[in-house]
């Protein structure tokens, strides 16, 4: 039987420009991470690979500041970790309270509803955060078994204060799930001290790894809820019972579950190692310093930050308002064309309202801040001069 | 607040040996694929990346021999593609007939049951395949909406003949799902001509890519069934409605759904390009020739192949019986220690019964066959001499 012919598009070399990714993620890989991606494959059950998995686990425990034994990386990108939290923790009929102040609350609500949960929402506009009092009021009203909060809301650029939220949840007998995809490593977070029960993140932000392996951790209380499930989770791929075994978290001999994304775990191991070498506190400080430099520079240019209160600003992703009369997209295209720098638009509520500037991991340097400010100013001036000349 | 200290295990370089992976997967990456893994990241919505996604799609259409527009790569390893097939196609109460002749039928049954399907099973021992008559008899008995078959059953080493199965399924108004994780590129398969409705595979076998992005394709009939769903799939991450849009399969402007595993898609693009350059038919022939060379060599050594009939042998993964009195694991360990070659054990029914030898993609060369045969013979001789000297 004859075959159809090979597509011509594949018969030429793959070429594309090197860009500086200063959007909300991915950030650029560090050279060490890139080198790790190209290392020869090992089998997914080989002892050398199991050791790398163990080191990844220790690294995640460190960046999450947790001693949870059920700590591992999901074999997918950040949304897969969100889904793993959802589908393992929630059972049909469970009431979950989602604190929704941007795209990630919306996404978690969608996933929870698909899993049959009874989703209750407490909503605030993008750019604002929740107080423990607001959460306690909503918890009292809805009586949820699980509460969801976004630590780093990259659509609205907020850093949700979490200290005290665990106490509220424990007082009302519910579990606390936190999304830290955009914030981990870029702002203080103490999973155990703050009483967070489920925490997850992605690889392509502060860790400066390619997306595809996503850290997650569950407290003993979350494990108890999962152990008491009436039915298995719908997902086999994300079933925490199987994954706990594959990642050596249950004290049993490891059984084959699925083939892990081997190269992504090499990269994640290296990204975690780079963070461990710098030290978590120094890494938090570096991100804070770069963000402050950026914020000052933007205000010097006469621009307005989307988040009013400095203490609620996410250091890793900064939304800044697009001035009246300027087309955000034209400026972004100018910056890409002339500097090969990514400058993102808004997302969800903030679409067309803001640019979002990411300074994460390998990319969080004063030099990149200065380059971005120069490029943005030029882009805005270019658009303004076009507007004027067309009047 | 003080942080816990960084784990010492991360503060030393990552080192491990280069191995020749002649198990059932992963296979070794080709140098071009490894180089692609280290390329600088692009944004997951950048035009250059969208072009790579388009090329990946064309490459998958080619290796699947399909014109289906709903053709893309799932952002996870092979099991994620299996789960995507399951959770999008099946609704609670749907009857599915699973042809189970090894581990993959078992896995698909598990996933289908989690999705609420009414799972009926037609079972044969590992090492045997199904005839169209056997499938038609079971379809007549159970009246399923969906039939599942494994093309390359890597646990039993069988290549399931598929020509004629699509006709049976269409005659009875059901859809045909085929798992080709272990076979694609290594044995003839014509998705459209054979009337397959859903086909999926992995990246780490004949494509010689790192695991983490997994090709899948749906026929128009499968799309119709999905369009008529009463409820959304439980998985948001794997929701084919969203993914069809993100992969440009629905004719609408692409919306952000999730961050794709960017480097894995670079690698997949390169793996598909290497296969396109060789040509699908030549690639099938190379795998067939290497398998025949291996089979002859094993029989020359007095060993017995697990699958009796040559036409039912999977060219990519060969199970061979462990001779009486020999410990399979000891031989595998010998071969790893002295040659750094992976020689796998059995899986499921074939555990402890066989070694499994994989010759896939970059690794499918006559030189590798000869090396494996020499190493295996030495390993067996070594174990025999130990047995004798202990008598």
Interface residues (C-beta under 8 A of the other chain):
Chain A: X1 X3 X4 X5 X6 X7 X9 X10 X11 X14 X16 X17 X18 X19 X21 X23 X25 X26 X27 X28 X29 X34 X35 X36 X37 X38 X39 X40 X41 X42 X43 X44 X46 X48 X49 X52 X54 X55 X58 X59 X61 X62 X65 X75 X76 X77 X78 X79 X80 X83 X87 X107 X110 X111 X114 X115 X188 X190 X193 X202 X204 X210 X211 X212 X232 X233 X234 X235 X236 X237 X256 X257 X258 X259 X260 X261 X262 X263 X264 X266 X267 X269 X270 X272 X273 X276 X277 X279 X280 X281 X342 X347
Chain B: X1 X3 X4 X5 X6 X7 X9 X10 X11 X14 X16 X17 X18 X19 X21 X23 X25 X26 X27 X28 X29 X34 X35 X36 X37 X38 X39 X40 X41 X42 X43 X44 X46 X48 X49 X52 X54 X55 X58 X59 X61 X62 X65 X75 X76 X77 X78 X79 X80 X83 X87 X107 X110 X111 X114 X115 X188 X190 X193 X202 X204 X210 X211 X212 X232 X233 X234 X235 X236 X237 X256 X257 X258 X259 X260 X261 X262 X263 X264 X266 X267 X269 X270 X272 X273 X276 X277 X279 X280 X281 X342 X347
